Amino acid sequence: MIGTIAALYRLLYAGVLCRLPEPTAVALGQAVLRRVPLGRLPVFRSRDPRLAVTLGGVRLPNPLILASMYDDLAVLERAMGLGFGAVTTKSITRAPRPGHPEPNLVRHDSPAGPGLVNCNGFKNPGLDAYRAALPRLPRRVPLIVAVAGESIDDYVRLVAALAPLADLLEFNISSPNTALVYEWSRKPEELRALFREVRAATPRPLILKISPDFAEENERAIIPAALDAGVTIVNYGNTRRVAEPRLSQGAGGLSGPALFQSTLANLRRTRAKFGEAVEIIATGGVDTPDKALALIRAGASACGYFTGFVTRGPGLARLILDRLSGELDQTGARDLAALRPTEAL
Ligand SMILES: Cc1cc2nc3c(=O)[nH]c(=O)nc-3n(C[C@H](O)[C@H](O)[C@H](O)COP(=O)(O)O)c2cc1C
């Protein structure tokens, strides 16, 4: 059944969605998600208790996380019924932001498959409005609230204000679409202070979202500084900055399967270097069950995706979860952590 749904979506994507202008396709996708209660259908979810994982001590029914992109509460609520173990909000900023002008999203097909380049620029309602709205979001699975700022004070205020409404908080120092957020990765000394102050602002589990563009700095300075401060969950990672003349900013963040090989390599190096001191959410390019399984086997604590949700549709999570369950059956492993080769531990 889920295989048929996924195949039909692929036809819909290739035949219709892919031919519409990007903003129309995105608006259509969000309208369908908002209005059609797909999440009421059990077919999208797995009930396998062996897939449960913990992240920062929070139990997720499975390791799949809808990566940061949506701020619309109706869309997030629907996504919670579509098989994910947790969903993430868009990065919220202190003041409301209109985002960058259109065109701010274009398709980018690579030999690896269909992807996107965006220069969204954090279009969001801002801290006060979001804090007032979030209590209306019912929680079927844990909610990760994401934030982005331009100063240490921004992050501290955002984290302190939103923590009571979140199961986990993700602070984004990596989106390539606004120079001030992206530039954090070039300032490891200031990051040390940022991590300390954000850590002191809440007892909630904190996720640091880093950029695949700064692998050397991440592993030499940024992750060690986060661990020193007591921030022990890393989301590796965000989109990769690329030149894109079709976008209003002339550049944007590349997402989708072109990222997958570097996601896997970044995960392997990080796991090998930091061992179990860090919990790693591997994000970037997951759009098939085999890719998610490869990340789990390489030591991912959880696995995020966004572009695969658009290009492969709402059935992808269940397809991945069934693949993970099948792997547990085949290997006799008790849980997902037991799928890692021992040398990765
Ligand atoms: C249109 C769009 C908007 C995004 N907005 C955010 C954001 O607000 N904050 C953030 O941390 N990442 C954002 N991302 C990055 C995704 O969360 C994810 O890290 C990235 O797309 C790589 O994963 P994927 O290849 O599965 O899409 C956005 C990505 C896209 C395509």
Ligand as a Chemical Component Dictionary entry (heavy atoms), coordinates in Angstrom:
data_LIG
# 
_chem_comp.id                   LIG 
_chem_comp.type                 NON-POLYMER 
_chem_comp.pdbx_formal_charge   0 
_chem_comp.three_letter_code    LIG 
# 
loop_
_chem_comp_atom.comp_id 
_chem_comp_atom.atom_id 
_chem_comp_atom.alt_atom_id 
_chem_comp_atom.type_symbol 
_chem_comp_atom.charge 
_chem_comp_atom.model_Cartn_x 
_chem_comp_atom.model_Cartn_y 
_chem_comp_atom.model_Cartn_z 
_chem_comp_atom.pdbx_ordinal 
LIG C1  C1  C 0 13.296 26.009 1.255 1  
LIG C2  C2  C 0 14.179 25.609 2.394 2  
LIG C3  C3  C 0 14.128 26.324 3.589 3  
LIG C4  C4  C 0 14.963 25.978 4.648 4  
LIG N1  N1  N 0 14.889 26.693 5.829 5  
LIG C5  C5  C 0 15.729 26.368 6.843 6  
LIG C6  C6  C 0 15.688 27.091 8.072 7  
LIG O1  O1  O 0 14.868 27.997 8.300 8  
LIG N2  N2  N 0 16.582 26.750 9.041 9  
LIG C7  C7  C 0 17.500 25.732 8.885 10 
LIG O2  O2  O 0 18.279 25.442 9.800 11 
LIG N3  N3  N 0 17.529 25.012 7.739 12 
LIG C8  C8  C 0 16.671 25.313 6.725 13 
LIG N4  N4  N 0 16.724 24.581 5.569 14 
LIG C9  C9  C 0 17.722 23.467 5.452 15 
LIG C10 C10 C 0 17.102 22.106 5.756 16 
LIG O3  O3  O 0 16.589 22.060 7.073 17 
LIG C11 C11 C 0 18.149 20.968 5.576 18 
LIG O4  O4  O 0 19.184 21.145 6.512 19 
LIG C12 C12 C 0 18.766 20.976 4.164 20 
LIG O5  O5  O 0 17.765 21.228 3.209 21 
LIG C13 C13 C 0 19.487 19.655 3.839 22 
LIG O6  O6  O 0 18.611 18.560 3.932 23 
LIG P1  P1  P 0 17.831 17.924 2.648 24 
LIG O7  O7  O 0 18.865 17.651 1.605 25 
LIG O8  O8  O 0 17.170 16.709 3.184 26 
LIG O9  O9  O 0 16.834 18.973 2.220 27 
LIG C14 C14 C 0 15.874 24.897 4.495 28 
LIG C15 C15 C 0 15.914 24.169 3.309 29 
LIG C16 C16 C 0 15.075 24.506 2.255 30 
LIG C17 C17 C 0 15.147 23.698 0.983 31 
# 
loop_
_chem_comp_bond.comp_id 
_chem_comp_bond.atom_id_1 
_chem_comp_bond.atom_id_2 
_chem_comp_bond.value_order 
_chem_comp_bond.pdbx_ordinal 
LIG C1  C2  SING 1  
LIG C2  C3  SING 2  
LIG C2  C16 DOUB 3  
LIG C3  C4  DOUB 4  
LIG C4  N1  SING 5  
LIG C4  C14 SING 6  
LIG N1  C5  DOUB 7  
LIG C5  C6  SING 8  
LIG C5  C8  SING 9  
LIG C6  O1  DOUB 10 
LIG C6  N2  SING 11 
LIG N2  C7  SING 12 
LIG C7  O2  DOUB 13 
LIG C7  N3  SING 14 
LIG N3  C8  DOUB 15 
LIG C8  N4  SING 16 
LIG N4  C9  SING 17 
LIG N4  C14 SING 18 
LIG C9  C10 SING 19 
LIG C10 O3  SING 20 
LIG C10 C11 SING 21 
LIG C11 O4  SING 22 
LIG C11 C12 SING 23 
LIG C12 O5  SING 24 
LIG C12 C13 SING 25 
LIG C13 O6  SING 26 
LIG O6  P1  SING 27 
LIG P1  O7  DOUB 28 
LIG P1  O8  SING 29 
LIG P1  O9  SING 30 
LIG C14 C15 DOUB 31 
LIG C15 C16 SING 32 
LIG C16 C17 SING 33 
# 
